[in-house]
Amino acid sequence: MIDFRFDGPPGAAVQIVLAHGAGAPMDDPFLEAIAGGLAARGLRVARFEFPYMAARRATGARRGPDRAPVLLATWRAAVAALGGGGALVIGGKSMGGRIASMIADLVGARGLVCLGYPFHPPRKPEQLRTAHLATLRTPTLIVQGTRDPFGTPDEVAGYALSRAIRVAWIEDGDHSFVPRKASGRTRAQNVQAAVDAVAAFTAAL
């Protein structure tokens, strides 16, 4: 059974489902800020954890992410528990968004939102995770920091991405949208920019 955490009004027209990244739980500061910002815009947000992270919460024992079949099955179960893909915008942080992108077409998701997509491991640009993105049919928004080591603007510009995908760039943001102090921007500003991009995307679906 999947344990969800909800933010925002229950009767909202759009429900967004977010999964966490590989190393942090569903209530880490990044997802808390994103979920809170979207809820303040009148959107309903559901968050959940993959089995390995739920076990960490219960036992305190740290281990790596579940294998892909488990991650994919957990995402499908979360979608089913929330009424099916047609009623949902699915996605998440890094790994959570990547796994969502792999099932979005299969579950008929209304939309897909990836917050810091891991196009490749840091410093390993040859190990691309983009093959399925070339044929993705689900309307998709990827929100990416311009300094993200998992995929920079110059790199992403060269990828064969589906026409269903739009990329919103967060100025001077890293993988969690945190800017350098020298940029003159703050983390709060960048998180707000991400929230604004997601809210505008969902409103247009």
N, C-alpha and C positions, 0 to 999 in steps of 0.2 A: 504494500500500500504506500502510495506517495504522499508525503507530508508537504502541503503547500503553505506558503506565506503570502497573504494578500494585502494589497494596498489599493486605495482608491474606491470609488463608489461601486457597490455591487451591481447597480443597474446601468452601468456605462455601456455605450454602444459598441465600444471596442475593448477587447481584453487582450493584453500582451503577456505572453508567457516567457520568462527569462530563466535560463540555466547559467550556472556559475562557470568560471574558468577552471583550469586544471588544479591550481594550488590554493584557491580560496573558496570559502563557503558562500551560501546564498545571502548571508547577512554581512558580508565584508563591506567596508565603507564605500567602495565603488558602486556596488549594486544597490546599497541602501540609498545612496544619493540619486542614482538614476531612477529607481522605483519611486522614491519620494517626489522627485521632480515631475514624473509622469502622472502620478496620482494627483498632484496639485493642479495639473492641467485637465483633470476630469476623466483620466483614463484608469481602467482597472488593470492592475498588474498582479500576476501570480508568479511566484518563484518556487523552485524545488531543487532538490539535491540528488545527484547520482548516488548509487548505493555505497561506493567507497567513501564519499564525503559524509553521508548519513551515518555510516559506521564510525567514522572518525569523531563525529559529534557525540555519539553514544558511548564510545569506549575511550576516546582520547588517543587511540593508536593511529599513527600516520602511515599511510601507504599510497602508492601511486594510483592514477586513474584506472577504472575498470577498462577491460578490453572493449574494442569498438562494438561488438554485437550486444554487449550489456548496455552500453551508452545509448545505442540506437533503440533498443527495446524499451529502455526507460523513457526516452523521449516519446515514443509511440504511445506508451501507457499514460504519460502525462496528458497528451493531446486527447486521448480517448476519455480520460477522467474529467476533462473540462468541456466535453461536449462535441469534440471533433474539430478538425482543422479549419473548416469553413467559417467558424466563428472566432478564429484566433489569429493573432499575429505572433509568430513564434521566433525565438532567437536567444541571444544571451551574450555573455562575455567570452571572448576568445574561443576556447574549446567548446563551450556550451553553444555558442553561435555556429561554430563549424559543424557540430553534430546535427543541429537543427537544420542547417542548409542541406544536409544529406537526406533528410526525410521530408522536407517541406513539400516537394511535388507529390510524394507518395501519399501524404495525409491530406492533400488538398488545402494547405494552409492559405489563409486570406492574405498573409504577407509574411515577410521574414526580415528581421533586424539583427545585424551582427555588430557587436560593439568591440572593435579591435579584432578584426579577422586575422587569424594566424596563417597568412599566405605561405609562409615557410618558417622553419626554425631560425632564430637569430644567427646571423653569420653563415647561414647555409642556404643561400638563395636558389641553389640548384634543386633543393628538396621541396618542390612545389606541392601545394595542397589545393590545386585549382581545377583539376580535370572536370569535376562535376559542375563547376560554376559556368562552364561554357554552354551548357544546355539547360540550365535552370530556367523554369517557366514561372515560378512564383515571383510576384513583385517583391523586390529586395532592396533594402537600404543597408549599406556597409558604412559604419561611422568609424573613421580611422584617423589617428593622430599623424601629423606630418613627419614626426620623428619616430614612428613605430618601427622597431627593429624587425618586426614580423612582416613588414611590407610598407615601403616608402612610396611616395607619389610617383617617382621615376620608375620604380619597379612595377607598380600596379598598372601604370599606363601601357606597359608592354604585354600585359596578360590578355588572353582571349576570354573575355567575360561576356556572359549573356547580355542581351539588350534589356533584359528584365532587371538588371542590377544597376543601381546608382550608388556612387560613393560620395559621402559627405566628409570633407577633410576638416579636422580640428587643429587650429593653428598652434604649432610648436608642441603639440601633445605627444606623449610617449604612448606605450601600450595601454595605459589607463588614463590617457588624456592629460597627464600632469605636464605643465609647461616648465621651462627653465625660468628662473627669476629674472634673468636678463631680457627675457622676451617682453616683460611688462604685463604679461597675462597671469591670471591666477587659476588654480585648479577649479574653483567654483565657477569661474567664467566659462571654462572649457566644458565642464559638466553641463552647465546651462545650455551651451551651444549644442551639445549632443542631445539633450532633452528636447530642445526646440526642433531639431532636425527630425527626431523620431516622431514627435507630435504632429508635425506638418506632413510627414510621410503617411502616418496612419489616417489622418484626416482626409487624405486624397484617395484612399483605397475604395 
